[in-house]
C-alpha cells in the first residue's frame, strides 16, 4: 500500500537514525570508559581536551546533582560559559520544570546502582535563551576508589532536529490521510501483475479510500491484498489492459467505461505513481449514463 509503504519507509529511516545515534553514543562511551579505567577523567588535561572535541555533550554530576564537569559541546548547546555552569544543580537550572521530577527519579535510581534501566534516556534541556533541546543520553555510573557510587557521567546527543523532522513528517502524513479519507472521488492504488512475457494479466489492490467503497460497494477489508480477478471474476479485459499500459508506460489516461460485475459506469483518471503501479481516481456516472440513454430513446 502506498500509505503503508510511506509508513514503513519512515519507520526504517527512524530505526536507521536510532542505530546511528546509538553507534555514536557507544563510540563515545567506549572512549570515556577507557579514560575512567585509567582514572584520568577529572585530573588529566588531555582528557578535557578530548572531551572538548567530541560531538556529543558530556556532563558529569556529583551525588547531589551538581555539575562538576562539562565539555565545550555541552556549553554550546546550553548557551552558557563553562564557569556559569560548573557548580550549578543540573535539575534546577537546566531542565524544564515539567520534566525535572522524572529526571530526578532516574538520577536517584542511577545513584542506587540501577544502570540497566536507564543506560539510555531522552529528555529536554533548557538553554540560556529559554529554548528546549531534546537530548539522547548515554549514562555511566561513577565510583570512588572504595567502589561507592559518587556520581554520573552522561554523553548526550542533540536530536532536536530529528525529532521535529519526524513530527513534521507525521503531521504531513496525518493531513494526507485526512484528505485521502475525505475525498469525494473514489481512489484506489494497485500493482499490475504480468505474465512471463510482461503482458498484464491481473492487478492487485493496495489501498482504497472510503469513497471507493461507496462507489463500488466493495469493502476495503475484502479487497486489500487481493487481485481484481479474485474480487471480480468477470472483470472485462479492457480494465486490465488499460491499467496495464498506464502502470508499464507511465502515461496517464482518462476514460469512461462500464463494469459488468458492478453494473455501474465510471469516469476514470488513471496515473502511474511508480513503475508497476497505478492509481485510479474515479466517479460513478451511472445515473448520467442512464439519463443520456433515456434521452436517446425518446428522440
Buried (B, 14 or more C-beta within 10 A) or exposed (E): BBBEBBBEEBEEBBEEBBEEBBEBBEBBBEBBEEBBEEEBBEEEEEBBEBBBEBEBBBBBBBEEBBBBBBBBBBBEBBBBEBEEBBEBEBBEBBBEEEBBEEBBEBBEBBBEEEBEEBBBBEBBBBBEEEEBBBBBBBBBBBEEEEEEBBBBBBBBBBBBEBBEBBEEBEEEBEEEBEEBEEBEBBBBBBBBBBEEEEEBBBBBBBBBBBBBBEBBEBEBEEBBEEBBBBBBEEBBEEBBEBBBBBBBEEEEBEEEBBBEBBEBBBBBBBBBEEEBBBBBBBBBBBEEBEEEEEEEEEE
